[in-house]
Amino acid sequence: PPLVEVRVAGLGPEAAHLAAALEPVLGAAPTAVEGGGGGATTFALRLGEVEVAGEARGPGAEAYRLAVEPGAGVAITGSDAAGVFYAVQSLRALLPLDGDAP
Protein backbone atom coordinates (compact mmCIF):
# COMPACT_ATOMS: atom_id res chain seq x y z
CA PRO A 1 0.00 0.00 0.00
CA PRO A 2 1.03 3.65 -0.36
CA LEU A 3 3.11 5.24 2.34
CA VAL A 4 1.74 7.99 4.56
CA GLU A 5 4.83 10.06 5.13
CA VAL A 6 5.18 12.39 8.10
CA ARG A 7 8.06 14.81 7.61
CA VAL A 8 7.68 16.78 10.84
CA ALA A 9 7.50 15.37 14.37
CA GLY A 10 4.21 15.87 16.15
CA LEU A 11 1.87 14.92 13.28
CA GLY A 12 1.42 11.28 14.27
CA PRO A 13 -2.29 11.62 15.13
CA GLU A 14 -2.99 13.34 11.80
CA ALA A 15 -1.07 10.62 9.90
CA ALA A 16 -2.99 7.89 11.74
CA HIS A 17 -6.28 9.62 10.90
CA LEU A 18 -5.32 9.80 7.22
CA ALA A 19 -4.20 6.15 7.18
CA ALA A 20 -7.54 5.06 8.67
CA ALA A 21 -9.43 7.08 6.04
CA LEU A 22 -7.43 5.52 3.21
CA GLU A 23 -7.73 1.91 4.43
CA PRO A 24 -11.20 1.19 2.96
CA VAL A 25 -10.16 2.62 -0.41
CA LEU A 26 -6.77 0.90 -0.57
CA GLY A 27 -7.75 -2.39 1.05
CA ALA A 28 -5.08 -1.99 3.74
CA ALA A 29 -3.93 0.80 6.00
CA PRO A 30 -0.83 2.57 4.71
CA THR A 31 2.18 2.83 6.98
CA ALA A 32 3.01 6.13 8.69
CA VAL A 33 6.72 6.95 8.99
CA GLU A 34 8.92 9.90 9.91
CA GLY A 35 11.43 11.15 7.36
CA GLY A 36 12.06 12.02 3.75
CA GLY A 37 11.35 10.23 0.54
CA GLY A 38 8.27 10.55 -1.57
CA GLY A 39 6.80 9.70 -4.91
CA ALA A 40 3.52 9.09 -6.67
CA THR A 41 2.16 6.88 -3.89
CA THR A 42 3.18 9.13 -1.01
CA PHE A 43 0.97 11.23 1.23
CA ALA A 44 3.29 13.79 2.82
CA LEU A 45 2.19 15.78 5.87
CA ARG A 46 4.20 18.79 6.98
CA LEU A 47 4.03 22.05 8.89
CA GLY A 48 4.97 25.36 7.28
CA GLU A 49 3.83 28.77 6.23
CA VAL A 50 0.72 28.72 4.03
CA GLU A 51 -0.39 31.52 1.73
CA VAL A 52 -4.10 32.37 1.74
CA ALA A 53 -5.41 35.15 -0.52
CA GLY A 54 -1.88 36.47 -0.95
CA GLU A 55 -1.13 36.61 2.77
CA ALA A 56 1.18 34.30 4.72
CA ARG A 57 -0.50 32.32 7.49
CA GLY A 58 1.50 30.88 10.34
CA PRO A 59 0.81 28.90 13.52
CA GLY A 60 -2.64 29.46 14.97
CA ALA A 61 -4.26 30.24 11.62
CA GLU A 62 -5.47 26.65 11.02
CA ALA A 63 -4.71 27.18 7.31
CA TYR A 64 -3.61 24.48 4.88
CA ARG A 65 -2.53 23.73 1.35
CA LEU A 66 -3.57 20.46 -0.28
CA ALA A 67 -1.66 19.63 -3.46
CA VAL A 68 -2.14 16.54 -5.63
CA GLU A 69 0.44 16.17 -8.38
CA PRO A 70 1.03 13.24 -10.77
CA GLY A 71 4.33 11.59 -9.95
CA ALA A 72 4.69 13.53 -6.70
CA GLY A 73 1.76 12.21 -4.67
CA VAL A 74 -0.31 14.20 -2.21
CA ALA A 75 1.29 16.98 -0.16
CA ILE A 76 -0.47 18.54 2.80
CA THR A 77 1.08 21.61 4.38
CA GLY A 78 -0.58 23.07 7.46
CA SER A 79 0.22 26.28 9.25
CA ASP A 80 -0.25 24.17 12.40
CA ALA A 81 -1.52 20.70 13.35
CA ALA A 82 -5.14 21.89 13.13
CA GLY A 83 -4.52 23.00 9.55
CA VAL A 84 -3.15 19.54 8.70
CA PHE A 85 -6.21 17.96 10.32
CA TYR A 86 -8.58 20.12 8.24
CA ALA A 87 -6.66 19.26 5.07
CA VAL A 88 -7.05 15.55 5.86
CA GLN A 89 -10.80 16.16 6.31
CA SER A 90 -10.95 17.83 2.88
CA LEU A 91 -9.08 14.90 1.32
CA ARG A 92 -11.46 12.44 3.00
CA ALA A 93 -14.40 14.29 1.41
CA LEU A 94 -12.94 13.44 -2.01
CA LEU A 95 -12.68 9.69 -1.30
CA PRO A 96 -15.38 7.24 -2.44
CA LEU A 97 -17.96 6.58 0.30
CA ASP A 98 -18.26 2.85 -0.29
CA GLY A 99 -14.52 2.11 -0.37
CA ASP A 100 -14.54 1.38 -4.11
CA ALA A 101 -11.88 3.28 -6.00
CA PRO A 102 -13.27 5.13 -9.03
N, C-alpha and C positions, 0 to 999 in steps of 0.2 A: 504493500500500500504506500501512498505518498507519505512524505515526511512532513510533519508539522515542526517547523524550525523556529526556535525561540532564540533570538540574538541578544537579548538583554535580560539580565537576571531580574527576577521579580514578576515575570509574566506567566509563571507556571499555571495559575488558575485559568487564565485566559486561553492558554494553549490546550489545557485539558477540556475546556468548554468547546473549543473548536473541534478537537479530535472526536468528542462525543457527537457533535452535530454532523460530522462527516461519515461516521461509522455506518449509518443505514444506507448511505449513497454508495460508499466504497465497498461495503461488505465486510470490513474490518476496521478497527480504529487505527488511525495512523499513529506513529510514534512521535512523541515530543522530545526534542533534544535541545541542549544549549550549544551555541557555536555557529560557525560560518557554514559555507556551502550554499547550495541552492540549485535551481534548475526548474524545468517545466512542471515537475510534480511536487514542488515545494510551496508550503504556506509559511511565509516568514512574518513574524510578529516583532515589532521593534518600537521603541520610544524615540521621539524626536520632535523637532519643531514642525508644525503643520501650517500651511498657508490656507486661509479661508477668506474669500472675497478680497484678495490682495493684501491681507494683513496676517502677520505671523502670530500663531497661537502656541503658547507654551503650557507648562504644567498648570492644571486647574481649569483649563478651558474645555476639557472633555471632547476635543476635536480629533478628527481622524482623516486619514487618506487611505482609500482602498484602491489598489491598482492590480489589474489582471492583465498580464502580458504573455503572449505566446512565447514559449521557450524560456520564460523567466519565472513563471508561476504566479502566485498571488502574494502581494506584499501589503501588509497592514502596518501603517505608521500611526501611532497615537501620540497626542501631546502629553498624555498620561495614561495610566492603566484603565481608567474609565473610558477614554477615547478608544483604546484597543478593544475593550468589551463591546462598545457600541458598533464598532466596525465588524466584529464577529457576528453581532446580531443582524446587521445589514446583509452580510454574506449568507447567513442562514436563511434569510428571507428569499434568496435567489435559488436555494436548493429545492429539488423536487420534494413534495410532501410525502409521497408514498415510498420513498427510498429508491425509486427506479430512475436511473440516469437517463437524461433525454437522448 
